[in-house]
Amino acid sequence: MNNEPLVSIIVPCYKVEQYLPNCIESILCQSYTNWELILVDDGSPDNCGNICDDYAAKDNRIKVVHKKNGGLSSARNAGMKVITGEYVTFLDSDDFLHKDALRILVNHANKYDAQIVQCDFVRGSETVFPNWNNQEKVDVYDNHTVFTKFAAKIIVWGKLYKRELLDDITMPEGIINEDDWTTWKIYYKAKTIVVTNRPLYYYTVNPNSIMSTAKRKPDITYYGAYDERISFFHEKKEKDLEDVSRLQFCKSLLLSYSNIQLTKEQRNEIDSRFKTHWQALRTSSVVPPILKILFFGFTISPELVSKVANRIR
């Protein structure tokens, strides 16, 4: 009998037949073996469904959910309905994991009694995880310092979650920036968050992915996510977390301003929203001096500052 905690891995699958086998193989090759893999075929029109079924037939740790296409959040929500693990992690089907990813994440969770363990990631177009010879650095945060020390990453993948953190979480469907609405709520529910600088997740640069497609035109759905987040912390009287949320919203607005496909109305809205939140932040201690200079410059010359900031980024 395996005494190690069961890890549920949720993988939404849609139009990724060329990447999916490598993604699944990275799970089959894990040095940590007590896992269940939930492959959610989100009505994919290619061969993804068959690939999922073929792998499930070979390994009883793999479960397949076939559903009508509903988008990334819909697929993740469907996966969360069938998980049985003590821990949960999300993996996109064009990405893959380091062979020791699950073991390292679970070990950190056990050692620090953490509800979230967050790793770093590699970005590229390889199919084999690159060697990493640096010294691992591990930091421990609570549900305040993870925000105020800017350790929180809004993306939902690249983390191991204690399952109960997700019990009342439903990812919003029908929008692109679903992580903006979700991840901060999970962080805030956790008592202990461990962050390792070791890259254990490989993010594949896929020109056909949702995010790559989204970058071709402006998307402003995330405005509502920040409105909700700022209002939540304001009502909780969490002034430091409210200010951090405003700061991150200002950064997003600043960076998005250089998008050449923005309409005049969209630029005006960015300008208006930025000034509102920057006014509330001007004297806040959570804003680093360099960002105060950058934000002030944006109020004077938004187009120039946005272009420079994006190049530095």
Residue, then its C-alpha position, 0 to 999 in steps of 0.5 A: m500500500n502506498n503511503e504517499p499522498l495521491v496527487s491529481i493532475i488535471v490536463p485539459c486537451y484541445k487541438v494539441e495532438q502534436y504536443l499531448p503525447n509528450c505531456i502525458e509521457s512526462i507524467l508517466c516518467q515521474s519519479y513520484t508514482n502515486w498520482e492520477l491523471i485526469l485528461v479532459d478531452d474538451g470536444s477536440p476536433d483532432n485526434c486528442g480524444n483517441i490519444c487520451d483513450d489509448y493512454a488510459a487503456k495502458d495505465n489505470r491511473i489515467k482517467v479520461v473525461h470526454k465533453k462538449n467544447g467549453g473552453l479551458s476553464s470549463a475543462r478544468n472545472a470538469g476535471m476538478k469534479v472527478i479528482t480524488g487526490e489529496y493534492v492537485t496540480f494543473l498542467d496544460s496539454d502542450d506543456f510538460l513536467h520535469k521528471d522529479a516535479l511531483r516528488i519535489l513539490v510533495n516533499h516541500a509540502n510535507k516539510y513545511d506543512a504548506q497548502i501551496v507549493q510553487c515552482d519556477f518554469v522554463r519557456g521554450s519549444e523543446t521536448v526534453f527538460p533542460n539541465w538545471n545546475n543552480q542551487e535551489k532557493v526556497d522561500v516560505y510565505d503566508n497569505h499576506t507576504v506572498f502578495t506584498k513580497f510579489a512572490a505570487k504568480i497569477i497563472v494557475w499551473g506550476k503549483l501544487y495545491k492542497r485539495e481543500l483550497l479548491d473545494d469552493i473554487t469554480m473557474p469562470e468560463g467563457i473568458i480568456n484571462e480566467d487565472d486573473w479571477t481565480t488564483w489570488k483567491i486560492y493564495y488568500k485561503a492558504k496559510t503557508i505557501v512555499v516558493t522554490n526557484r527550481p524550474l519544474y514546469y516547461y511552458t511550450v511556446n505554441p503559436n496556436s495556443i489561447m494566449s498566443t491567439a489572444k495577444r493578436k487583439p486587445d482583451i479587457t476582460y481582466y479589468g473585472a477580475y481586478d475590480e473584484r479583487i480590489s473590492f474584496f480586499h477593501e471590504k476585508k480592510e486588508k489595505d496592504l493587499e488592496d494596494v498590491s492589487r491596485l499596483q498590479f492592475c496599474k502594471s497591466l494597464l501600463l504594459s497593455y497601452s502599447n498594443i497597436q490594436l487598441t481603439k481610442e476608447q480603449r486607450n481612454e479607458i486605460d488612461s482613466r483607470f490607471k489615473t484612478h488607481w495610481q492616485a490611490l497608490r501615490t503614498s503607499s509603502v507597497v510601491p517600490p520607488i522604481l515603479k513610482i517613477l515609472f507610474f508617474g512617467f506614464t501619466i505624462s507620456p503613456e505611449l513612450v513609457s509603455k513601449v520602454a516597459n515592454r522592451i525591458r520586460 
